Amino acid sequence: MKSQLLNSARARCALGLALCFLVATVAAVANVRGNLAVSGASALVTVDFPRASVVQNGANQEQMQSLTARTLLLGELMSTPPVADRIAQHDGLAPASLSVTTSYIQNIPEQMFGPDLEVRGIQIIKLRAPYQIDIQPDPNVPRLQIYTRAPSPVAAVALADAAVPALQDYLGALAITAKRDPASQVRVSQVGPALGAVLNSHAKYEIGALTFAIVFGLCGALLLGAARLRAGWRMAARDRRRAAVDRPAPPAAEPRRRAPTAGRHGSGAWRPQADDWPHTTRVLPWMIAAFMVVLWLVPFDSIQLGGASLPVQLKFDRIVLPVIVVVWILALAAGGRAAPRLRFTWVHAGVVGFAALAGLTLVVNAHYLTSTLQLDRGVKQLTLLGAYVFFFLVVTSSVRRSEVPVFLRFILGLAVIAALGTIIEYRFQYNIFYDLAHRLLPGFQVGTAASSSVDNLGRRLVEGPAEHPLEAVGMFTMALPIALVGLIDARRWRPRIGYGLAAALLLAAAVSTERKSGLLGPLAVVLTLAVVKRREMVRLLPLAVVLVVFVKVLAPGALTGVTSQLRPSNLAVSTVDERVVRYDAVRPDVWLHLAIGQGYGIYSVRVLDNEFLDRLIEGGVIGLSAYVLIFLSVVFVAAGPIRGREPVAATAGIVAASGAVGTLVLSATFDWLAFPHGPYILFSLAGLLAVAVKPARRDGQHAGPPAGQRTRLSEPPRKRPAPAPRTQLEPAPEEAWSF
Amino acid sequence: MELLSIADVVRRRRILLAVGVVLAVVVGAMAAGLLPPGSAGAASGGGQALAQVVVDTRVPLLATTAPGGDATIVQRSVLLADLMQTTPMTATIAQRAGIPAADLGVVGPVLPPEVQFSLVPDGQFPQLAAAAALTALHTPEAVQLVPNLNVPVMAIATNAPTVRAAVALAQATIATLKSATVPTSTDGKAASKPALNIEPLGNISSAAVPASGSVHLTRGVAAALALLAAWCSGVVIAAGLARRWRQVGRPAPSAAG
């Protein structure tokens, strides 16, 4: 009976679902146990002259400044142990359970207000106290605001109401000790009663839902993995048995679990189909193409619908992508010939694994993050990461293998347009992308490009379609390998010139951002290409001189400016020093949860300009490893087709691997995941790689190019492809498929 | 092509589609305030009033180039707004407006937390606490005083059950502001001349707040369309899952087939 039940696929499936549901429910219930509520209260305190009132009796400027300075002093005093202990005593709390912080910042540089090692260590200790007070003196008016945090609104209000009497007590005692009349001291009085409420009323539901979703997904993935492993073992055992019985068995008789016409990297599956994009009525490839236009040409992260009046920030991509994802899900559910086909590769494992781990860090740290009111921030960042992953999944399941070269050329075309716009911005201080967004998107709030502004090192803020110059560098770095591979593989002069020009434009755009990374990113790409295509790159060496000349002509002064920044004598600048300071200052945060980190997307103490450090703090050693594994998975998956020399798969592999390496290098120079253009583009390239190396079953039904069909990236289109007979399985000649 | 497949799935389930349409119409009517009958206009929205006053020195700022106290007039106007939140002043405003003191809440300018503090570990805490303080006020009548931090001008916004009550509340607040600027002598008696002049800038503007039960056709249509779209999506997904479920356990089609 038992074995019968387990032999039924439906029963196994139902059992697996029930098990996942049970485990996820138990985890969710366990994770929301205890008091998760955090309440806050606020009270206003004014400081006045002993007898006369500033409002009613007036004060000159000097008196007002003196009173304001005294208020700052009182604010600082309230966070010292003598007054803090009195506040605890007034509120009936143990002194150890209360932490008091005074915070005010005026115009001081980031290195100074970002907490250093020791300060940050103390902050972390203070954050653990169940009762907290944050005192913020007004730097211009003699008053201070008291914010309190406690497990309940009543406790938070009581704590806020206890602060002023405690301070008055302390000042009175001080006057008596100094043998002064307490009536001659400044008057500290609370303005009205403190008001408070629960700050995270929805935290329980948020944690419950998040825990359920993440644990259910992980459980499902584990069960599926185990099922596949078991099926693999069974199949291997069956093969061994069959081999033993039928020896000598005909070699390669059964290409298991793979499309019958596909080789290891899908050789023979490149036949373009009649309805390949762009000659198709399938809506999803068109939607992907439209989203790619948004990614490359629209500063979508600076475009928002409705401004501040809406509860969520409706950035442009968050309006476009959900439409694509909904259509994708519905098309997947509806089935049919044009339905998306799911694939699974190691790139999927890298990308989805990183996202799952990011969610897990929030689940594991949920209680800590709720108590520090950081969970919402983490969930928002996780949603953004989910958007990247969904786009990746849409690309990998909706694009056909035969469409990969067209999409690569399309991306290159968009990148060239973006590069041209960036060079124009560098030369004429005019950002065409922001200007067009202003004109074409009425009703949206569009940010302003600071094309003529300079940073504190005197470098221009050339952003192109991005939100930051470094983000633009990341974009051009990822597109550069497409141009370089096209240049290498081009057999004729016209495409060779075209790809060369594209490479020059991309390089010029990268350096016109006037960032050192503008040279580092492309250099990483070129070195990666030099490793995988040594001979071809050596042949291109004379062309490098031409490229440099082109870059100098297109963006005069940019290359010299960037190279001069890289001279050792010019490296002692604030952007470098600040980074060095941060390496030391983040140690307490790194050690806080070394293994699993503090939670994805929650770190906001400092701007680190280093994605590795962000990952280490937010995801711990495991999170950092998962982040690096995304890139390694791309390189690992790309390595096969690159070695195999199967042309289109090899090109997709080289492009994705070079882009991944370039991004990995740039991750050390800025917080890459915080700027959405880069992740979307990299995940789309990784998606195309996944499509290239792993055919969906339907893709594998075609092979070999029809006569006259365009087969190289570098060749101009000749003729729309004719539908191929499904039974035609002859592999294409290697030469005909090269780029 | 995918859209045709999706439409086909919905088309083949006409009964479910009809149920969705009926549901969407009902929900749309409810969102528009047409259902249940008579709900439109059942609740009254109340009234709002807005006034602006200039907090001036004893000798008007515009009358002379060197009026006494002009250097600190902005700070004093901010402190004056703070003063209105104290219990005695709230009681005075309520008394002048003819309402019980317990029914009135006065909120001043909650000190905006420093923007830079989003970078310190307290994170959103000060902002959230400030917002929570405002939501914790549950009185039928409320006054909010918002002083301009650059010039001595203060906005007074009031909420009350009726427009007339809101205007009366604004007038009572202005009167209380004027009385609060009269300096007290050492013996506790009020002096004759106020230290600051409170001059209203124009008339008090007022408006009726739309009742929550009024008819909103656009909202109703949007709700109906959203529900219908969600319903149809649910139908397609459920059909897809059912198809997958039926396929589970079936032998996989052979490579040739």
HADDOCK unambig.tbl for C-alpha pairs under 7 A between the chains (distance, minus, plus):
assign (segid A and resid 8 and name CA) (segid B and resid 249 and name CA) 6.68 0.50 0.50
assign (segid A and resid 9 and name CA) (segid B and resid 248 and name CA) 6.11 0.50 0.50
assign (segid A and resid 9 and name CA) (segid B and resid 249 and name CA) 4.60 0.50 0.50
assign (segid A and resid 10 and name CA) (segid B and resid 248 and name CA) 5.77 0.50 0.50
assign (segid A and resid 10 and name CA) (segid B and resid 249 and name CA) 5.92 0.50 0.50
assign (segid A and resid 40 and name CA) (segid B and resid 129 and name CA) 4.79 0.50 0.50
assign (segid A and resid 40 and name CA) (segid B and resid 132 and name CA) 6.79 0.50 0.50
assign (segid A and resid 41 and name CA) (segid B and resid 129 and name CA) 5.42 0.50 0.50
assign (segid A and resid 41 and name CA) (segid B and resid 132 and name CA) 6.90 0.50 0.50
assign (segid A and resid 41 and name CA) (segid B and resid 133 and name CA) 5.85 0.50 0.50
assign (segid A and resid 42 and name CA) (segid B and resid 129 and name CA) 5.98 0.50 0.50
assign (segid A and resid 42 and name CA) (segid B and resid 130 and name CA) 5.88 0.50 0.50
assign (segid A and resid 42 and name CA) (segid B and resid 133 and name CA) 5.74 0.50 0.50
assign (segid A and resid 54 and name CA) (segid B and resid 76 and name CA) 6.87 0.50 0.50
assign (segid A and resid 55 and name CA) (segid B and resid 76 and name CA) 5.30 0.50 0.50
assign (segid A and resid 55 and name CA) (segid B and resid 79 and name CA) 6.65 0.50 0.50
assign (segid A and resid 55 and name CA) (segid B and resid 80 and name CA) 6.14 0.50 0.50
assign (segid A and resid 55 and name CA) (segid B and resid 181 and name CA) 6.58 0.50 0.50
assign (segid A and resid 56 and name CA) (segid B and resid 181 and name CA) 4.91 0.50 0.50
assign (segid A and resid 56 and name CA) (segid B and resid 182 and name CA) 5.87 0.50 0.50
assign (segid A and resid 56 and name CA) (segid B and resid 183 and name CA) 4.51 0.50 0.50
assign (segid A and resid 56 and name CA) (segid B and resid 195 and name CA) 5.46 0.50 0.50
assign (segid A and resid 57 and name CA) (segid B and resid 183 and name CA) 5.61 0.50 0.50
assign (segid A and resid 57 and name CA) (segid B and resid 195 and name CA) 6.28 0.50 0.50
assign (segid A and resid 58 and name CA) (segid B and resid 69 and name CA) 6.72 0.50 0.50
assign (segid A and resid 59 and name CA) (segid B and resid 69 and name CA) 6.81 0.50 0.50
assign (segid A and resid 59 and name CA) (segid B and resid 72 and name CA) 6.94 0.50 0.50
assign (segid A and resid 60 and name CA) (segid B and resid 69 and name CA) 6.11 0.50 0.50
assign (segid A and resid 60 and name CA) (segid B and resid 71 and name CA) 6.86 0.50 0.50
assign (segid A and resid 60 and name CA) (segid B and resid 72 and name CA) 6.43 0.50 0.50
assign (segid A and resid 61 and name CA) (segid B and resid 71 and name CA) 5.80 0.50 0.50
assign (segid A and resid 61 and name CA) (segid B and resid 72 and name CA) 5.80 0.50 0.50
assign (segid A and resid 123 and name CA) (segid B and resid 121 and name CA) 6.98 0.50 0.50
assign (segid A and resid 141 and name CA) (segid B and resid 75 and name CA) 5.67 0.50 0.50
assign (segid A and resid 145 and name CA) (segid B and resid 111 and name CA) 6.22 0.50 0.50
assign (segid A and resid 147 and name CA) (segid B and resid 126 and name CA) 6.03 0.50 0.50
assign (segid A and resid 147 and name CA) (segid B and resid 129 and name CA) 6.22 0.50 0.50
assign (segid A and resid 191 and name CA) (segid B and resid 82 and name CA) 6.72 0.50 0.50
assign (segid A and resid 191 and name CA) (segid B and resid 83 and name CA) 6.78 0.50 0.50
assign (segid A and resid 191 and name CA) (segid B and resid 85 and name CA) 5.98 0.50 0.50
assign (segid A and resid 191 and name CA) (segid B and resid 86 and name CA) 4.99 0.50 0.50
assign (segid A and resid 192 and name CA) (segid B and resid 85 and name CA) 5.45 0.50 0.50
assign (segid A and resid 192 and name CA) (segid B and resid 86 and name CA) 4.35 0.50 0.50
assign (segid A and resid 192 and name CA) (segid B and resid 87 and name CA) 5.66 0.50 0.50
assign (segid A and resid 195 and name CA) (segid B and resid 133 and name CA) 4.64 0.50 0.50
assign (segid A and resid 195 and name CA) (segid B and resid 136 and name CA) 6.01 0.50 0.50
assign (segid A and resid 196 and name CA) (segid B and resid 132 and name CA) 5.75 0.50 0.50
assign (segid A and resid 196 and name CA) (segid B and resid 133 and name CA) 4.77 0.50 0.50
assign (segid A and resid 196 and name CA) (segid B and resid 136 and name CA) 5.75 0.50 0.50
assign (segid A and resid 197 and name CA) (segid B and resid 132 and name CA) 5.26 0.50 0.50
assign (segid A and resid 197 and name CA) (segid B and resid 133 and name CA) 6.59 0.50 0.50
assign (segid A and resid 197 and name CA) (segid B and resid 136 and name CA) 5.79 0.50 0.50
assign (segid A and resid 199 and name CA) (segid B and resid 128 and name CA) 6.40 0.50 0.50
assign (segid A and resid 199 and name CA) (segid B and resid 129 and name CA) 6.98 0.50 0.50
assign (segid A and resid 199 and name CA) (segid B and resid 132 and name CA) 6.59 0.50 0.50
assign (segid A and resid 260 and name CA) (segid B and resid 255 and name CA) 6.83 0.50 0.50
assign (segid A and resid 281 and name CA) (segid B and resid 1 and name CA) 5.59 0.50 0.50
assign (segid A and resid 282 and name CA) (segid B and resid 1 and name CA) 4.76 0.50 0.50
assign (segid A and resid 282 and name CA) (segid B and resid 2 and name CA) 6.10 0.50 0.50
assign (segid A and resid 283 and name CA) (segid B and resid 1 and name CA) 6.40 0.50 0.50
assign (segid A and resid 283 and name CA) (segid B and resid 2 and name CA) 6.42 0.50 0.50
assign (segid A and resid 330 and name CA) (segid B and resid 6 and name CA) 6.52 0.50 0.50
assign (segid A and resid 330 and name CA) (segid B and resid 233 and name CA) 6.65 0.50 0.50
assign (segid A and resid 330 and name CA) (segid B and resid 236 and name CA) 6.34 0.50 0.50
assign (segid A and resid 330 and name CA) (segid B and resid 237 and name CA) 6.33 0.50 0.50
assign (segid A and resid 331 and name CA) (segid B and resid 2 and name CA) 5.54 0.50 0.50
assign (segid A and resid 331 and name CA) (segid B and resid 6 and name CA) 6.19 0.50 0.50
assign (segid A and resid 333 and name CA) (segid B and resid 236 and name CA) 6.22 0.50 0.50
assign (segid A and resid 333 and name CA) (segid B and resid 237 and name CA) 5.15 0.50 0.50
assign (segid A and resid 333 and name CA) (segid B and resid 240 and name CA) 4.17 0.50 0.50
assign (segid A and resid 333 and name CA) (segid B and resid 241 and name CA) 6.90 0.50 0.50
assign (segid A and resid 334 and name CA) (segid B and resid 5 and name CA) 6.01 0.50 0.50
assign (segid A and resid 334 and name CA) (segid B and resid 6 and name CA) 5.35 0.50 0.50
assign (segid A and resid 334 and name CA) (segid B and resid 9 and name CA) 6.38 0.50 0.50
assign (segid A and resid 334 and name CA) (segid B and resid 236 and name CA) 6.09 0.50 0.50
assign (segid A and resid 334 and name CA) (segid B and resid 240 and name CA) 5.62 0.50 0.50
assign (segid A and resid 336 and name CA) (segid B and resid 5 and name CA) 6.44 0.50 0.50
assign (segid A and resid 338 and name CA) (segid B and resid 1 and name CA) 6.43 0.50 0.50
assign (segid A and resid 338 and name CA) (segid B and resid 2 and name CA) 5.82 0.50 0.50
assign (segid A and resid 339 and name CA) (segid B and resid 2 and name CA) 6.25 0.50 0.50
assign (segid A and resid 373 and name CA) (segid B and resid 124 and name CA) 6.86 0.50 0.50
assign (segid A and resid 373 and name CA) (segid B and resid 125 and name CA) 6.70 0.50 0.50
assign (segid A and resid 604 and name CA) (segid B and resid 119 and name CA) 5.19 0.50 0.50
assign (segid A and resid 605 and name CA) (segid B and resid 119 and name CA) 4.45 0.50 0.50
assign (segid A and resid 605 and name CA) (segid B and resid 120 and name CA) 4.98 0.50 0.50
assign (segid A and resid 605 and name CA) (segid B and resid 121 and name CA) 6.10 0.50 0.50
assign (segid A and resid 606 and name CA) (segid B and resid 119 and name CA) 6.16 0.50 0.50
